[in-house]
Amino acid sequence: MHPKKTLAQLHDTPEDGTFVVYATFNGFVDGEDCWYPACKCHRSVAPDSEAYYCKGCVKNVFQMVPRYRVKINVSDATSVAVFVMFAGDVQNILNLSCSSLVSASKVCSCLLWLLLCIFPYRLLQLPVYYFSVF
């Protein structure tokens, strides 16, 4: 079992680890994208001429894969924090792949609707969430 921590305790924790945090979801961080272009190695890529450059693979790649990275504001009685949720967690909550969401948002402006309507509803139905500190 992972140790329980408040947000204030989490802020003061010098060690890396996985902790149970009971916090309230207060919304999304404004102005942040909910996904990033990634290499097949899961690291972010940057546009480079006709391709993308992956620092992890140290080479140009010609296809990128969209991956979730959602920043959320949370709070408890002791503090506030920003948590970052990555691909697997967000996909489990939405039950929708990032590539499907990105494709749908190109056809219509569904991205905002999905994030504001489906995501909070599903997030509230989740059991206790585990967060790792690195």
Backbone torsions as a table, in degrees:
resi	resn	phi	psi	omega
1	MET	NA	139.6	-179.8
2	HIS	-84.3	146.1	180.0
3	PRO	-69.4	145.1	177.1
4	LYS	-85.7	142.4	177.8
5	LYS	-142.8	148.2	168.7
6	THR	-82.5	169.7	178.0
7	LEU	-63.9	-38.8	178.0
8	ALA	-61.7	-43.2	177.6
9	GLN	-64.2	-37.7	179.2
10	LEU	-64.8	-40.6	177.1
11	HIS	-61.1	-36.0	-176.3
12	ASP	-89.6	-2.0	-176.3
13	THR	-78.3	119.3	179.9
14	PRO	-82.1	-21.2	-175.1
15	GLU	-90.1	153.6	172.2
16	ASP	-78.5	155.1	176.4
17	GLY	163.5	-177.1	177.5
18	THR	-113.1	129.8	-176.0
19	PHE	-132.1	153.4	173.4
20	VAL	-91.7	127.9	-179.8
21	VAL	-127.5	125.1	173.9
22	TYR	-97.6	110.2	-176.5
23	ALA	-141.8	160.5	179.0
24	THR	-97.1	132.2	175.4
25	PHE	-74.8	120.2	-177.5
26	ASN	-108.4	2.0	178.7
27	GLY	127.6	-178.7	-178.3
28	PHE	-91.9	152.3	175.2
29	VAL	-70.4	124.6	-177.5
30	ASP	-63.8	142.6	172.9
31	GLY	76.1	11.6	-179.4
32	GLU	-107.2	138.4	173.4
33	ASP	-70.7	153.4	-179.9
34	CYS	-98.1	2.9	178.1
35	TRP	-151.3	166.0	177.3
36	TYR	-140.0	150.9	176.3
37	PRO	-75.9	131.2	-175.4
38	ALA	-129.4	156.5	172.1
39	CYS	-80.5	169.8	177.1
40	LYS	-65.2	-16.0	176.1
41	CYS	-82.8	0.0	176.4
42	HIS	81.1	1.9	176.2
43	ARG	-87.3	152.8	-178.7
44	SER	-68.1	151.0	178.7
45	VAL	-120.5	156.3	178.1
46	ALA	-118.7	140.2	176.5
47	PRO	-57.4	137.3	-179.5
48	ASP	-147.3	98.2	-177.0
49	SER	57.8	-118.2	-177.6
50	GLU	-92.7	6.8	-175.3
51	ALA	-137.6	-161.3	174.2
52	TYR	-126.7	151.9	178.2
53	TYR	-111.6	130.2	178.8
54	CYS	-108.9	118.1	178.1
55	LYS	-70.3	-28.4	179.2
56	GLY	-68.3	-43.5	179.6
57	CYS	-89.3	-12.9	-178.7
58	VAL	55.0	51.1	178.6
59	LYS	-164.2	166.1	173.4
60	ASN	-79.2	138.0	174.6
61	VAL	-122.6	149.7	-173.7
62	PHE	-103.3	-7.3	175.6
63	GLN	-131.7	139.5	174.8
64	MET	-117.0	158.4	178.8
65	VAL	-120.2	125.4	176.7
66	PRO	-71.2	135.0	179.1
67	ARG	-130.9	141.3	179.8
68	TYR	-68.2	141.6	166.6
69	ARG	-151.5	100.2	-174.4
70	VAL	-113.7	124.5	178.3
71	LYS	-99.0	126.5	-178.4
72	ILE	-122.9	147.7	174.3
73	ASN	-91.1	131.2	177.5
74	VAL	-132.0	159.1	177.4
75	SER	-150.3	157.9	168.0
76	ASP	-138.5	-169.1	-176.9
77	ALA	-68.6	-12.5	-173.7
78	THR	-106.6	-24.1	-174.6
79	SER	-171.6	-179.6	173.8
80	VAL	-124.7	158.2	-179.7
81	ALA	-157.4	165.1	171.7
82	VAL	-112.6	123.6	175.5
83	PHE	-106.6	146.6	176.8
84	VAL	-112.2	124.7	178.3
85	MET	-108.5	131.5	-176.8
86	PHE	-104.2	-175.1	-168.1
87	ALA	-42.7	-60.7	-173.8
88	GLY	-60.4	-44.4	-179.1
89	ASP	-65.1	-46.9	-178.1
90	VAL	-66.8	-40.5	179.5
91	GLN	-63.5	-37.9	177.1
92	ASN	-65.3	-38.1	-179.6
93	ILE	-69.3	-48.7	-177.0
94	LEU	-80.5	-21.8	-173.0
95	ASN	56.1	41.0	-177.1
96	LEU	-150.5	129.3	179.7
97	SER	-69.0	153.2	179.6
98	CYS	-63.5	-40.2	-179.7
99	SER	-63.3	-36.4	176.5
100	SER	-65.8	-40.9	179.3
101	LEU	-66.2	-42.7	179.4
102	VAL	-65.1	-42.1	177.6
103	SER	-62.0	-43.0	-179.8
104	ALA	-65.5	-36.9	-178.2
105	SER	-71.8	-20.7	176.2
106	LYS	-76.4	-32.3	-179.3
107	VAL	-77.8	-44.6	177.9
108	CYS	-141.0	169.3	-179.1
109	SER	-84.7	61.0	-176.5
110	CYS	-86.4	-17.2	-174.1
111	LEU	-56.8	-50.9	-179.0
112	LEU	-63.0	-42.9	179.7
113	TRP	-60.5	-46.2	-179.3
114	LEU	-63.0	-44.8	-177.3
115	LEU	-68.8	-37.7	-176.8
116	LEU	-83.9	-28.8	-176.4
117	CYS	-98.3	-48.7	-175.2
118	ILE	-82.8	-45.9	-173.0
119	PHE	-58.5	-53.2	-178.9
120	PRO	-62.3	-37.4	179.9
121	TYR	-61.7	-46.9	179.6
122	ARG	-68.5	-36.7	-179.0
123	LEU	-62.5	-38.3	-179.9
124	LEU	-68.5	-20.4	-179.1
125	GLN	-90.0	-1.5	-176.4
126	LEU	-75.0	150.3	169.9
127	PRO	-73.8	-173.9	179.7
128	VAL	-53.6	134.7	-179.2
129	TYR	-100.2	142.7	177.8
130	TYR	-106.5	133.3	179.7
131	PHE	-122.5	139.2	178.0
132	SER	-102.3	141.8	177.7
133	VAL	-112.2	127.7	-179.6
134	PHE	-126.4	NA	NA
